[in-house]
Amino acid sequence: MSSVSRSTDVNCPRFRVRPPANWMNDPNGPFRWGGRYHLFYQHNPDAPVHANVHWGHASSPDLAHWDDHGIALRPTPDGPDEAGCWSGCVVDDGGVPTAVYSGIDHNHQGLSTICLAVAEDDDLRTWKQLPVPVVAGPPPGLDVTMFRDPFVFRHAGRRWALMGAGHADGTPSVLVYDCEDLYDWRFAGVLLDGRDAAAVRAFGSRSIGWECPQLWETPGGDRVLAVALWDGDPLSTAYLTGRLIQLQEGELRFAAGGAGGPLDLGRDFYAPSVLQDTESGRALLWGWSWESRPPEEAARAGWSGVLTAPRVMDTHEDGTLRVVPAPELELLRAAVPFTAAPGSHRPLPLAYDLLVTARSAATLSLLRAASGAELTVRLDPVSGTVTLDRTAWPRDRPDGSAPLVLPTTPGETLTVRILVDGSLLELFAGDRTTATERVYQRADDTAELAVSGTDVEVTGWELVPPNPA
């Protein structure tokens, strides 16, 4: 159990998906089954450190209120996943919920196998992990040095799967398999690799591997490919829009459509996982927000990691992403909102939802240090920018704490949504860009909302009630 109770640790998120204690990282297998949303995640049940990786499990009737169900998958002694049940997905295989995941043994050297587990009950609480992987390793002849994170999707009436990969020459790629029969996989080529000019523009050239590949279709018919960028350590996430092309040889390729770039502009977001929700016609996405405080602080707290709020993913006419929080999150809002006028000050709760509309330049202060420094969000409708300044709350990661600028469309009005849950801050600039950051409140900080500007409206809601500890 945590050495610091979730009810007293002001920095521990209470509304987003995370286990009651210890480590979590990537979201896995978002899945809709039996009238509930199910979400799995990488989890060490014994300590707040990245080791001993299991699958945890949570479910929700409404994307807002989540119940934690403990362990779903665990390493099998002497099995293909003896050193960890790593990232993957969950699919409906002829009425049988089936987890498809990376299993590694003690001699893996960066190469996973592709393992299956089948649910043994309708609540998805118990699983049978199959003793033999369906894919024992990467295809020969490609000099693959990184191979992990299966993601299954449908295209042209068939089932396919992506795998994140990296090659010995430093080229990242996404591999693709035909897996219409989940128990008989066929390699179907390199979907996209780091030599593609559009991929270089969207993903950059620093990464040597692409992890956690995700592919979804928007209501407008676009395909969006998202990856986590890895250079030996996690870097960031990015996306690319385009279409799928099936070759006569039975291979599948991704043809980029031109739009692409960061999936999230924050410095504390990684490993996206998407649900193509056929019942609602939406693509819903979660990410992992890691801790940006020193490891010893996380160890003292007894917990590490949290998943973001679910986001509805779509594209604008120009192919760029349209991202908004799932509307079900409004179920967490208190019945009575609070407002803040320019020049006003009011205390802020530990978890809240702010909606800000500005028709001229305005600044919100959300947290004040004993020194007088402030955590601020500046809105400038003329330039179409939203700037998060958390300089006085430095991060313990190498990518700094400099002000973060989110671009959006310049115009007469700028709308921003700010979701705060403990140390997790998610900022949505219009429906164009998002940023996920971790900001840890210190004992002598004051959580207070102050507003400056001449034409700005702020409405907020405390989040209620908290998830059970």
Secondary structure, DSSP 8 states (H G I E B T S, - for coil): --SS-TTT-TTS-SSSS--SSEEEEEEEEEEEETTEEEEEEEEESS-SSS-S-EEEEEEESSSSS-EEEEEEE---TTSTTTT-EEEEEEEEETTEEEEEEEE--TT-TTB-EEEEEEESSTTS--EEE-SS-SB-S--TTS-EEEEEEEEEEEETTEEEEEEEEEETTS-EEEEEEEEEETTEEEEEEEEEETTSHHHHHHH-S--SEEEEEEEEE-TTS-EEEEEEEESSSEEEEEEEEEEEEE-TTS-EEEEEEEEEEES--SSS-EEEEEEEETTTTEEEEEEEE---S-HHHHHHHTEE-EE---EEEEE-TTS-EEEEE-GGGGGGB-SS-EEE-TT-EEE--SEEEEEEEESS-EEEEEEE-TTS-EEEEEEETTTTEEEEE-TTS--SSTT----EEEE---SS-EEEEEEEETTEEEEEETTTEEEEEE----TT-EEEEEEEESSEEEEEEEB-S----
